[in-house]
Amino acid sequence: MGYVICEWKKLKTQFPEFQESVAMLEQKTLAMVSQVWPGMTYGRFNPQEGQYGRTTILPFNFMDQAGDVLDLNHTVRWWGADSFRIWYDALTPTAAAIPGWKTILQGAGAGGLTLEDVVINLIGFAFPGGALNISILRLEIGDTVHVKLDIEEAHMYEQPAFIFEDGYTIPEETYFRLIGWFEAIGFQRVVPLGFATYRRKDAMVHVA
């Protein structure tokens, strides 16, 4: 698994390979989607009848550690309401000591599965604003538990981004979990980078 840690604001100017990785991920996604959604064409950001579309990776595609979807009805209104900004302490989102492991994001469907009719195309994560309280990440996708990734280097940056050399295309209704080793309590915003591909427009205009 190749990756780079860098300043988010310098990513597009100093790391041109990022755009290449996104383009490769898009081609990989289109090849897969053409098999699972046969007969549909790619409508990008403005799909018409018979087309699938593309948008950003949205918070309501995920749940927090307690199983609350990150939409406007999030159980705790002062964090996680249609936002990747989550509060972590020894009791929140669930009881687990800090320092220690906490689930950062999991699929919004039952059992931590990604949603039906939505493909998540993941190229990395950004950590905008505030202190970075995480030193290790680990991804679980489907039946694969990936090795731990030490991100302590990210503490040297103002707005760090963690970018995979090869992104992940996560099919609909696939188990997904991102966990982190937390060194301190506080707010943490971990923003998935990449894009979502969707079959039904109503799946992306969720306003709850």
ZATI-122635 format. One record per atom (N, C-alpha, C): residue in one letter; x, y, z; chain; residue number from 1. Coordinates in steps of 0.001 Angstrom, whole numbers, plus 500000, padded with zeros to 6 digits. Atoms other than C-alpha are relative to their C-alpha. Layout:
<atoms>
<atom A <X Y Z> A NUM>,
...
</atoms>
This chain:
<atoms>
<atom M <500845 498815 500000> A 1>,
<atom M <500000 500000 500000> A 1>,
<atom M <500884 501240 500000> A 1>,
<atom G <499231 498775 500054> A 2>,
<atom G <501740 503164 498803> A 2>,
<atom G <499158 501187 500430> A 2>,
<atom Y <500731 498814 499567> A 3>,
<atom Y <500813 506520 500310> A 3>,
<atom Y <500968 501161 500174> A 3>,
<atom V <499211 498809 499707> A 4>,
<atom V <502007 510070 500901> A 4>,
<atom V <499227 500851 500992> A 4>,
<atom I <500594 499033 499076> A 5>,
<atom I <501353 512552 503723> A 5>,
<atom I <500527 501373 499615> A 5>,
<atom C <499586 498678 500460> A 6>,
<atom C <501393 516197 502731> A 6>,
<atom C <499011 501059 500465> A 6>,
<atom E <500929 498906 499746> A 7>,
<atom E <499796 519613 503195> A 7>,
<atom E <498886 499954 498961> A 7>,
<atom W <501132 500063 500917> A 8>,
<atom W <496315 519548 501700> A 8>,
<atom W <500033 501132 498976> A 8>,
<atom K <500043 498860 500915> A 9>,
<atom K <496631 523034 500192> A 9>,
<atom K <501085 499930 498919> A 9>,
<atom K <498932 500143 500985> A 10>,
<atom K <499808 521978 498339> A 10>,
<atom K <499849 498741 499151> A 10>,
<atom L <500142 501302 500639> A 11>,
<atom L <498469 518647 497145> A 11>,
<atom L <499940 500093 498486> A 11>,
<atom K <500220 499944 501443> A 12>,
<atom K <497347 519671 493665> A 12>,
<atom K <501142 500665 499243> A 12>,
<atom T <498916 499305 500686> A 13>,
<atom T <500358 521868 492923> A 13>,
<atom T <501328 499260 500093> A 13>,
<atom Q <498708 500640 499795> A 14>,
<atom Q <503211 519776 494320> A 14>,
<atom Q <499973 498472 499887> A 14>,
<atom F <500120 501447 500117> A 15>,
<atom F <501861 516241 493964> A 15>,
<atom F <499092 499667 498816> A 15>,
<atom P <500828 500253 501190> A 16>,
<atom P <500620 515846 490357> A 16>,
<atom P <499546 498552 499887> A 16>,
<atom E <500401 501400 500057> A 17>,
<atom E <500491 512090 490849> A 17>,
<atom E <498640 499771 500656> A 17>,
<atom F <501315 500115 499387> A 18>,
<atom F <497366 512708 492972> A 18>,
<atom F <498909 499991 498938> A 18>,
<atom Q <500987 499952 501068> A 19>,
<atom Q <495385 513660 489867> A 19>,
<atom Q <500032 498714 499176> A 19>,
<atom E <499883 501259 500724> A 20>,
<atom E <496725 510571 488129> A 20>,
<atom E <499327 498870 500778> A 20>,
<atom S <500615 501032 499175> A 21>,
<atom S <495598 508409 491050> A 21>,
<atom S <498483 500100 499948> A 21>,
<atom V <501450 499802 500082> A 22>,
<atom V <492113 509940 490940> A 22>,
<atom V <499470 499512 498652> A 22>,
<atom A <500424 500430 501339> A 23>,
<atom A <491881 509347 487179> A 23>,
<atom A <500018 498476 499891> A 23>,
<atom M <499923 501466 500033> A 24>,
<atom M <493004 505729 487611> A 24>,
<atom M <498872 499383 500813> A 24>,
<atom L <501084 500504 499160> A 25>,
<atom L <490475 505230 490402> A 25>,
<atom L <498666 500122 499267> A 25>,
<atom E <501239 499822 500749> A 26>,
<atom E <487718 506640 488203> A 26>,
<atom E <499848 498915 498939> A 26>,
<atom Q <500067 501037 501024> A 27>,
<atom Q <488570 504216 485395> A 27>,
<atom Q <499708 498631 500617> A 27>,
<atom K <500248 501251 499284> A 28>,
<atom K <488643 501328 487870> A 28>,
<atom K <498533 499910 500417> A 28>,
<atom T <501396 499964 499566> A 29>,
<atom T <485251 502389 489201> A 29>,
<atom T <499047 499792 498830> A 29>,
<atom L <500876 500123 501161> A 30>,
<atom L <483673 502742 485756> A 30>,
<atom L <499954 498563 499493> A 30>,
<atom A <499956 501397 500451> A 31>,
<atom A <484815 499242 484826> A 31>,
<atom A <499147 499114 500903> A 31>,
<atom M <500774 500808 499067> A 32>,
<atom M <483248 497793 487970> A 32>,
<atom M <498511 500306 499887> A 32>,
<atom V <501400 499582 500031> A 33>,
<atom V <480025 499818 487788> A 33>,
<atom V <499299 499516 498734> A 33>,
<atom S <500600 500466 501244> A 34>,
<atom S <479438 498815 484167> A 34>,
<atom S <499536 498549 500113> A 34>,
<atom Q <500387 501385 499779> A 35>,
<atom Q <479181 495229 485438> A 35>,
<atom Q <498828 499879 500966> A 35>,
<atom V <501043 500131 498970> A 36>,
<atom V <476967 495804 488489> A 36>,
<atom V <498756 500824 499685> A 36>,
<atom W <501152 499206 500430> A 37>,
<atom W <474713 498473 486920> A 37>,
<atom W <499919 499973 498472> A 37>,
<atom P <499968 500135 501458> A 38>,
<atom P <474428 497149 483347> A 38>,
<atom P <498928 500849 499321> A 38>,
<atom G <500950 499224 500784> A 39>,
<atom G <472737 499254 480698> A 39>,
<atom G <499984 501480 500323> A 39>,
<atom M <499958 498588 499623> A 40>,
<atom M <473523 502561 482436> A 40>,
<atom M <501303 500621 499497> A 40>,
<atom T <498806 499269 500421> A 41>,
<atom T <475975 505209 481227> A 41>,
<atom T <500370 501021 501064> A 41>,
<atom Y <499443 499095 498987> A 42>,
<atom Y <478069 507734 483156> A 42>,
<atom Y <499558 501433 499727> A 42>,
<atom G <500476 498631 500151> A 43>,
<atom G <476374 511096 483639> A 43>,
<atom G <500766 501017 500808> A 43>,
<atom R <499160 499116 499171> A 44>,
<atom R <479052 512571 485909> A 44>,
<atom R <499151 500779 501010> A 44>,
<atom F <500668 499221 498963> A 45>,
<atom F <477676 515468 488005> A 45>,
<atom F <498555 500370 499659> A 45>,
<atom N <501367 499664 500401> A 46>,
<atom N <474401 515838 486064> A 46>,
<atom N <499375 498826 499248> A 46>,
<atom P <500523 501183 500683> A 47>,
<atom P <473041 512351 485322> A 47>,
<atom P <498554 500182 499550> A 47>,
<atom Q <501353 499988 500527> A 48>,
<atom Q <469930 511969 483214> A 48>,
<atom Q <499411 498593 500152> A 48>,
<atom E <500643 501303 499937> A 49>,
<atom E <467488 509073 482927> A 49>,
<atom E <500903 498930 499367> A 49>,
<atom G <499173 501079 500504> A 50>,
<atom G <469406 505825 482503> A 50>,
<atom G <501490 500197 500227> A 50>,
<atom Q <498598 499745 499711> A 51>,
<atom Q <472657 507271 483835> A 51>,
<atom Q <500254 499932 501504> A 51>,
<atom Y <499586 499894 498610> A 52>,
<atom Y <474553 506968 487103> A 52>,
<atom Y <500866 501244 500147> A 52>,
<atom G <499335 498717 499797> A 53>,
<atom G <476132 510035 488672> A 53>,
<atom G <501186 499933 500944> A 53>,
<atom R <498818 499865 499152> A 54>,
<atom R <479076 511261 490676> A 54>,
<atom R <499839 501233 500878> A 54>,
<atom T <499999 498853 499092> A 55>,
<atom T <479340 513533 493708> A 55>,
<atom T <501112 499798 501030> A 55>,
<atom T <499013 500129 498941> A 56>,
<atom T <481509 514085 496773> A 56>,
<atom T <499608 498865 500949> A 56>,
<atom I <500314 500978 498960> A 57>,
<atom I <481727 511561 499609> A 57>,
<atom I <499308 500758 501130> A 57>,
<atom L <500843 499236 499083> A 58>,
<atom L <478948 512742 501945> A 58>,
<atom L <499952 499364 501390> A 58>,
<atom P <500004 500544 498637> A 59>,
<atom P <478772 512404 505752> A 59>,
<atom P <498936 498947 500244> A 59>,
<atom F <501063 500943 499679> A 60>,
<atom F <475436 510557 505747> A 60>,
<atom F <500199 498625 499377> A 60>,
<atom N <499622 501336 500466> A 61>,
<atom N <477114 507671 503936> A 61>,
<atom N <500662 499174 501116> A 61>,
<atom F <499265 500649 498910> A 62>,
<atom F <478667 506812 507331> A 62>,
<atom F <499275 500141 501328> A 62>,
<atom M <500435 499916 498606> A 63>,
<atom M <477881 506168 510993> A 63>,
<atom M <501222 500236 500884> A 63>,
<atom D <498926 499895 499020> A 64>,
<atom D <479913 507023 514068> A 64>,
<atom D <500131 498666 500741> A 64>,
<atom Q <499738 501239 499271> A 65>,
<atom Q <481149 504412 516545> A 65>,
<atom Q <498744 499469 500698> A 65>,
<atom A <501221 500401 499299> A 66>,
<atom A <477773 504384 518342> A 66>,
<atom A <498909 499520 499052> A 66>,
<atom G <500995 500441 500959> A 67>,
<atom G <475939 503538 515127> A 67>,
<atom G <499017 501070 499596> A 67>,
<atom D <500861 498881 500390> A 68>,
<atom D <474403 506986 514616> A 68>,
<atom D <500470 500540 498654> A 68>,
<atom V <499674 499495 501327> A 69>,
<atom V <474289 508106 510971> A 69>,
<atom V <500345 501492 500090> A 69>,
<atom L <499557 498605 499973> A 70>,
<atom L <476093 511403 510335> A 70>,
<atom L <499132 500861 499077> A 70>,
<atom D <500914 499145 500748> A 71>,
<atom D <472999 513165 508980> A 71>,
<atom D <499437 501060 500946> A 71>,
<atom L <500532 498901 499184> A 72>,
<atom L <470915 516073 510287> A 72>,
<atom L <499250 499515 501231> A 72>,
<atom N <500675 500567 498833> A 73>,
<atom N <469163 513731 512734> A 73>,
<atom N <500978 499309 500948> A 73>,
<atom H <499012 500618 499110> A 74>,
<atom H <472415 512694 514412> A 74>,
<atom H <499592 500217 501453> A 74>,
<atom T <500511 499962 498630> A 75>,
<atom T <471605 511892 518051> A 75>,
<atom T <500585 501148 500813> A 75>,
<atom V <499373 498857 499311> A 76>,
<atom V <474102 514474 519377> A 76>,
<atom V <500051 501159 499017> A 76>,
<atom R <500157 498931 500974> A 77>,
<atom R <473263 517775 517697> A 77>,
<atom R <501230 500886 499871> A 77>,
<atom W <498877 499059 500055> A 78>,
<atom W <476441 519681 518555> A 78>,
<atom W <501244 499408 499344> A 78>,
<atom W <498968 500563 500872> A 79>,
<atom W <478646 517280 516578> A 79>,
<atom W <499391 498875 499187> A 79>,
<atom G <500451 501106 500829> A 80>,
<atom G <478177 514794 513771> A 80>,
<atom G <498731 500239 499215> A 80>,
<atom A <501232 499702 500729> A 81>,
<atom A <475092 516516 512343> A 81>,
<atom A <500340 500393 498567> A 81>,
<atom D <499642 499802 501406> A 82>,
<atom D <475686 516141 508585> A 82>,
<atom D <501421 500537 499872> A 82>,
<atom S <498624 499514 499937> A 83>,
<atom S <479376 516617 509341> A 83>,
<atom S <500926 498879 500447> A 83>,
<atom F <498985 500960 499560> A 84>,
<atom F <482573 514614 509793> A 84>,
<atom F <500651 500448 501317> A 84>,
<atom R <499460 499497 498725> A 85>,
<atom R <483310 516645 512967> A 85>,
<atom R <499389 499202 501151> A 85>,
<atom I <500466 500921 498958> A 86>,
<atom I <483074 514157 515851> A 86>,
<atom I <500786 500247 501289> A 86>,
<atom W <499369 499836 498701> A 87>,
<atom W <483799 514472 519568> A 87>,
<atom W <500391 498632 500562> A 87>,
<atom Y <499498 501248 499441> A 88>,
<atom Y <485927 511755 521173> A 88>,
<atom Y <500501 500224 501424> A 88>,
<atom D <499431 500079 498659> A 89>,
<atom D <486446 511115 524878> A 89>,
<atom D <499785 498575 500511> A 89>,
<atom A <500068 501369 499480> A 90>,
<atom A <486384 508079 527187> A 90>,
<atom A <498591 499415 499940> A 90>,
<atom L <501379 500476 500050> A 91>,
<atom L <482572 507863 526928> A 91>,
<atom L <499326 500234 498659> A 91>,
<atom T <500625 499578 501257> A 92>,
<atom T <481919 509249 523440> A 92>,
<atom T <500915 499669 498816> A 92>,
<atom P <501396 500358 500237> A 93>,
<atom P <480882 508102 520882> A 93>,
<atom P <499517 498794 500815> A 93>,
<atom T <500346 501081 499071> A 94>,
<atom T <480969 504914 523036> A 94>,
<atom T <501101 499907 501041> A 94>,
<atom A <499024 500143 498923> A 95>,
<atom A <482780 503930 526201> A 95>,
<atom A <501223 499216 499522> A 95>,
<atom A <498720 500618 500371> A 96>,
<atom A <486400 503197 525268> A 96>,
<atom A <501097 500972 500418> A 96>,
<atom A <498981 499136 499410> A 97>,
<atom A <489469 504532 527029> A 97>,
<atom A <500843 500703 498945> A 97>,
<atom I <499016 499257 500789> A 98>,
<atom I <491743 507183 525516> A 98>,
<atom I <501177 500280 500920> A 98>,
<atom P <499579 500561 501284> A 99>,
<atom P <494577 506537 524769> A 99>,
<atom P <499357 498642 499719> A 99>,
<atom G <500600 501263 500392> A 100>,
<atom G <493000 503708 522814> A 100>,
<atom G <499379 500079 498619> A 100>,
<atom W <500598 500084 501328> A 101>,
<atom W <491235 502573 519662> A 101>,
<atom W <498562 500486 500022> A 101>,
<atom K <501380 499558 500201> A 102>,
<atom K <488056 504250 518463> A 102>,
<atom K <499643 499828 498522> A 102>,
<atom T <500491 500002 501375> A 103>,
<atom T <485957 503707 515351> A 103>,
<atom T <499770 501443 499568> A 103>,
<atom I <500174 498648 500540> A 104>,
<atom I <486129 506881 513252> A 104>,
<atom I <498787 500050 499087> A 104>,
<atom L <501116 500073 500940> A 105>,
<atom L <483736 505952 510445> A 105>,
<atom L <499699 498542 499707> A 105>,
<atom Q <500408 501308 500501> A 106>,
<atom Q <481751 502897 509410> A 106>,
<atom Q <498836 500203 499040> A 106>,
<atom G <501077 499876 500957> A 107>,
<atom G <479271 502246 506627> A 107>,
<atom G <498672 500292 500674> A 107>,
<atom A <501257 499549 499392> A 108>,
<atom A <475826 503787 507261> A 108>,
<atom A <498907 498947 499963> A 108>,
<atom G <501009 501053 500054> A 109>,
<atom G <473953 500570 506480> A 109>,
<atom G <500103 499059 501181> A 109>,
<atom A <500017 500961 498902> A 110>,
<atom A <473047 497783 508892> A 110>,
<atom A <501301 499205 500041> A 110>,
<atom G <498775 500771 499831> A 111>,
<atom G <476127 496072 510306> A 111>,
<atom G <501240 500671 499468> A 111>,
<atom G <498834 499269 500504> A 112>,
<atom G <478465 498795 509021> A 112>,
<atom G <500225 499841 498512> A 112>,
<atom L <499884 500113 501447> A 113>,
<atom L <477772 498089 505355> A 113>,
<atom L <499818 501367 499340> A 113>,
<atom T <500255 498787 500773> A 114>,
<atom T <477975 500860 502784> A 114>,
<atom T <498588 499922 499423> A 114>,
<atom L <501384 499938 500429> A 115>,
<atom L <474628 501987 501372> A 115>,
<atom L <499764 499331 498647> A 115>,
<atom E <500412 500551 501292> A 116>,
<atom E <472769 500312 498521> A 116>,
<atom E <500020 501111 498957> A 116>,
<atom D <499993 499088 501152> A 117>,
<atom D <473197 502014 495123> A 117>,
<atom D <501043 501107 500095> A 117>,
<atom V <498930 499009 499860> A 118>,
<atom V <476268 503975 496279> A 118>,
<atom V <501345 499282 500045> A 118>,
<atom V <498643 500528 500003> A 119>,
<atom V <479903 503131 495455> A 119>,
<atom V <500928 501092 500523> A 119>,
<atom I <499058 499039 499422> A 120>,
<atom I <482536 504874 497595> A 120>,
<atom I <501365 499784 499348> A 120>,
<atom N <498699 500042 500671> A 121>,
<atom N <485767 505690 495750> A 121>,
<atom N <500981 500820 500828> A 121>,
<atom L <499190 499373 498958> A 122>,
<atom L <488383 506437 498389> A 122>,
<atom L <501441 500153 499558> A 122>,
<atom I <498616 499736 500383> A 123>,
<atom I <491719 508094 497601> A 123>,
<atom I <500851 500426 501197> A 123>,
<atom G <499244 499602 498816> A 124>,
<atom G <492675 509213 501126> A 124>,
<atom G <499125 500697 501018> A 124>,
<atom F <500706 499287 498939> A 125>,
<atom F <491759 511327 504137> A 125>,
<atom F <500679 501345 500244> A 125>,
<atom A <499472 498692 499597> A 126>,
<atom A <492165 514970 505136> A 126>,
<atom A <499634 500234 501457> A 126>,
<atom F <500204 499706 498583> A 127>,
<atom F <492449 516271 508699> A 127>,
<atom F <499981 501527 500172> A 127>,
<atom P <500024 498540 499975> A 128>,
<atom P <491334 519921 508463> A 128>,
<atom P <499699 500572 501385> A 128>,
<atom G <500318 499227 498807> A 129>,
<atom G <491409 522333 511388> A 129>,
<atom G <500249 499277 501314> A 129>,
<atom G <499866 500517 498652> A 130>,
<atom G <492257 521833 515035> A 130>,
<atom G <501143 499019 500170> A 130>,
<atom A <498923 500932 499662> A 131>,
<atom A <494570 519387 516755> A 131>,
<atom A <499741 498639 499375> A 131>,
<atom L <500092 501373 500481> A 132>,
<atom L <495293 515962 515318> A 132>,
<atom L <500283 499080 501182> A 132>,
<atom N <499888 500841 498812> A 133>,
<atom N <494651 513485 518125> A 133>,
<atom N <500243 498532 499679> A 133>,
<atom I <499861 501377 500456> A 134>,
<atom I <495241 510327 516072> A 134>,
<atom I <501439 499751 499547> A 134>,
<atom S <498638 500327 500440> A 135>,
<atom S <498584 508589 515524> A 135>,
<atom S <500061 498778 499090> A 135>,
<atom I <500032 501210 500835> A 136>,
<atom I <497555 505326 513774> A 136>,
<atom I <498614 499848 499394> A 136>,
<atom L <501255 500322 500677> A 137>,
<atom L <494852 504436 511231> A 137>,
<atom L <500013 498529 499587> A 137>,
<atom R <500125 501328 500577> A 138>,
<atom R <493526 501064 510133> A 138>,
<atom R <498668 499884 499267> A 138>,
<atom L <501178 500160 500842> A 139>,
<atom L <491062 500251 507351> A 139>,
<atom L <499529 498555 499997> A 139>,
<atom E <500609 501304 500206> A 140>,
<atom E <488663 497320 507148> A 140>,
<atom E <498995 500147 498867> A 140>,
<atom I <500881 499931 501162> A 141>,
<atom I <486987 496812 503764> A 141>,
<atom I <499621 498580 499612> A 141>,
<atom G <500435 501355 500279> A 142>,
<atom G <484878 493737 503136> A 142>,
<atom G <500609 499024 500989> A 142>,
<atom D <499378 501000 499134> A 143>,
<atom D <486708 490705 504489> A 143>,
<atom D <501467 500298 500289> A 143>,
<atom T <498579 499688 499874> A 144>,
<atom T <490094 492445 504394> A 144>,
<atom T <500248 500998 501122> A 144>,
<atom V <499533 499091 498952> A 145>,
<atom V <491659 493973 507498> A 145>,
<atom V <501394 500448 499595> A 145>,
<atom H <498723 499499 500477> A 146>,
<atom H <494490 496197 506284> A 146>,
<atom H <500951 500273 501168> A 146>,
<atom V <498999 499765 498968> A 147>,
<atom V <497722 496733 508172> A 147>,
<atom V <499855 501409 500561> A 147>,
<atom K <500054 498687 499364> A 148>,
<atom K <498032 499636 510578> A 148>,
<atom K <500928 500984 499277> A 148>,
<atom L <499242 498943 500660> A 149>,
<atom L <499303 502937 509165> A 149>,
<atom L <500367 501068 501030> A 149>,
<atom D <499534 498973 499064> A 150>,
<atom D <501422 505188 511384> A 150>,
<atom D <499951 501353 499299> A 150>,
<atom I <500137 498672 500621> A 151>,
<atom I <500477 508807 510619> A 151>,
<atom I <500582 501108 500884> A 151>,
<atom E <499427 498989 499107> A 152>,
<atom E <502540 510561 513298> A 152>,
<atom E <500693 501119 499224> A 152>,
<atom E <499390 498969 500848> A 153>,
<atom E <504350 512389 510490> A 153>,
<atom E <499034 501145 499719> A 153>,
<atom A <501013 498990 500312> A 154>,
<atom A <501085 514238 509880> A 154>,
<atom A <499954 501114 501038> A 154>,
<atom H <500000 498977 498956> A 155>,
<atom H <501553 516114 513158> A 155>,
<atom H <500913 501170 499653> A 155>,
<atom M <499091 498922 500403> A 156>,
<atom M <504223 518209 511419> A 156>,
<atom M <499338 500979 499025> A 156>,
<atom Y <500666 499172 500996> A 157>,
<atom Y <501666 519704 508996> A 157>,
<atom Y <498843 500777 500605> A 157>,
<atom E <501112 499182 499525> A 158>,
<atom E <499071 522442 509454> A 158>,
<atom E <498655 499374 499649> A 158>,
<atom Q <501215 500656 500457> A 159>,
<atom Q <496357 520744 507390> A 159>,
<atom Q <500399 498741 499213> A 159>,
<atom P <499463 501187 500667> A 160>,
<atom P <497602 517235 506656> A 160>,
<atom P <498964 499237 499192> A 160>,
<atom A <500804 500920 500797> A 161>,
<atom A <496248 514921 504001> A 161>,
<atom A <500780 498710 499850> A 161>,
<atom F <499414 501331 500133> A 162>,
<atom F <496915 511197 503766> A 162>,
<atom F <499454 499415 498708> A 162>,
<atom I <500440 500379 501342> A 163>,
<atom I <496788 510031 500140> A 163>,
<atom I <500553 498631 499620> A 163>,
<atom F <499582 501309 500481> A 164>,
<atom F <496863 506462 498832> A 164>,
<atom F <500521 500107 498570> A 164>,
<atom E <499484 500059 501365> A 165>,
<atom E <498935 505740 495738> A 165>,
<atom E <498966 499370 499073> A 165>,
<atom D <501109 500648 500710> A 166>,
<atom D <496141 503418 494597> A 166>,
<atom D <498778 500075 500905> A 166>,
<atom G <501191 499869 499175> A 167>,
<atom G <492657 504233 495834> A 167>,
<atom G <499215 498704 500109> A 167>,
<atom Y <500874 501151 499785> A 168>,
<atom Y <489911 501867 496890> A 168>,
<atom Y <498618 500282 499413> A 168>,
<atom T <501384 499956 500459> A 169>,
<atom T <486643 501274 495050> A 169>,
<atom T <499212 499058 500894> A 169>,
<atom I <500743 500780 499010> A 170>,
<atom I <484214 500112 497734> A 170>,
<atom I <498580 499791 499470> A 170>,
<atom P <501325 500249 500576> A 171>,
<atom P <481128 498443 496226> A 171>,
<atom P <498869 500295 500983> A 171>,
<atom E <501174 499822 499155> A 172>,
<atom E <477616 499069 497516> A 172>,
<atom E <499834 498795 500919> A 172>,
<atom E <500296 501034 499006> A 173>,
<atom E <476592 497083 500609> A 173>,
<atom E <501230 499146 500333> A 173>,
<atom T <498740 500644 499622> A 174>,
<atom T <480196 496284 501544> A 174>,
<atom T <500415 500497 501378> A 174>,
<atom Y <499581 499600 498661> A 175>,
<atom Y <481508 496280 505107> A 175>,
<atom Y <501158 500994 499917> A 175>,
<atom F <498944 498983 499972> A 176>,
<atom F <483619 499375 505832> A 176>,
<atom F <500156 500519 501417> A 176>,
<atom R <499724 499369 498705> A 177>,
<atom R <485301 500607 508988> A 177>,
<atom R <501385 500618 499981> A 177>,
<atom L <498729 499314 499789> A 178>,
<atom L <488052 503121 509695> A 178>,
<atom L <500151 500202 501492> A 178>,
<atom I <499761 499806 498580> A 179>,
<atom I <489522 502992 513188> A 179>,
<atom I <501312 500752 500183> A 179>,
<atom G <498796 499242 499717> A 180>,
<atom G <492179 505136 514808> A 180>,
<atom G <500441 499837 501440> A 180>,
<atom W <499455 499986 498634> A 181>,
<atom W <494467 505130 517835> A 181>,
<atom W <500018 501450 500453> A 181>,
<atom F <500137 498638 499497> A 182>,
<atom F <493544 508240 519813> A 182>,
<atom F <500914 500213 501191> A 182>,
<atom E <499067 499670 498925> A 183>,
<atom E <496143 509890 522020> A 183>,
<atom E <499416 501008 500988> A 183>,
<atom A <500578 498958 499159> A 184>,
<atom A <493938 512671 523421> A 184>,
<atom A <498535 500175 499652> A 184>,
<atom I <501411 499741 500253> A 185>,
<atom I <490299 513693 523747> A 185>,
<atom I <499848 501298 499198> A 185>,
<atom G <500276 498759 500726> A 186>,
<atom G <488696 516413 521656> A 186>,
<atom G <499265 499743 498697> A 186>,
<atom F <500612 500116 501311> A 187>,
<atom F <487052 517121 518343> A 187>,
<atom F <501016 499476 498988> A 187>,
<atom Q <499161 500456 501098> A 188>,
<atom Q <488428 515312 515314> A 188>,
<atom Q <499148 499952 498747> A 188>,
<atom R <500689 500006 501288> A 189>,
<atom R <487418 515841 511701> A 189>,
<atom R <500871 499213 499017> A 189>,
<atom V <499299 500850 500967> A 190>,
<atom V <488510 513025 509361> A 190>,
<atom V <499122 499939 498751> A 190>,
<atom V <500816 499846 501203> A 191>,
<atom V <487258 513778 505846> A 191>,
<atom V <500484 499031 498919> A 191>,
<atom P <499602 500894 501091> A 192>,
<atom P <487296 510970 503250> A 192>,
<atom P <500171 500780 498698> A 192>,
<atom L <499740 499350 501279> A 193>,
<atom L <488813 512152 499962> A 193>,
<atom L <499711 499025 498865> A 193>,
<atom G <500355 500827 501136> A 194>,
<atom G <487610 510861 496625> A 194>,
<atom G <498649 500426 499469> A 194>,
<atom F <501328 499664 500521> A 195>,
<atom F <484111 510653 495181> A 195>,
<atom F <499081 498800 500168> A 195>,
<atom A <501013 501042 499929> A 196>,
<atom A <480875 508690 495358> A 196>,
<atom A <499324 499875 498648> A 196>,
<atom T <500749 500279 501216> A 197>,
<atom T <479183 507061 492382> A 197>,
<atom T <498656 499419 500426> A 197>,
<atom Y <501319 500414 499536> A 198>,
<atom Y <475434 506576 492711> A 198>,
<atom Y <499087 499651 498831> A 198>,
<atom R <500926 500453 501033> A 199>,
<atom R <472711 504814 490765> A 199>,
<atom R <498694 500784 500024> A 199>,
<atom R <501274 499279 499869> A 200>,
<atom R <469679 506697 492111> A 200>,
<atom R <500247 501381 500575> A 200>,
<atom K <499797 498632 499533> A 201>,
<atom K <469611 510473 492502> A 201>,
<atom K <499401 500222 501383> A 201>,
<atom D <500634 499791 498704> A 202>,
<atom D <467247 510242 495466> A 202>,
<atom D <500880 499497 501140> A 202>,
<atom A <499079 500465 498974> A 203>,
<atom A <470003 508396 497329> A 203>,
<atom A <500982 501087 500419> A 203>,
<atom M <499032 498943 499730> A 204>,
<atom M <472075 511587 497195> A 204>,
<atom M <499354 501334 500380> A 204>,
<atom V <500671 498763 499586> A 205>,
<atom V <469439 514195 498107> A 205>,
<atom V <499347 499807 501360> A 205>,
<atom H <500432 500305 498640> A 206>,
<atom H <468994 512862 501623> A 206>,
<atom H <499999 501292 500822> A 206>,
<atom V <500083 498730 499274> A 207>,
<atom V <467754 515814 503712> A 207>,
<atom V <499586 499810 501443> A 207>,
<atom A <500398 500260 498611> A 208>,
<atom A <466863 514131 507004> A 208>,
<atom A <501002 500589 500968> A 208>,
</atoms>
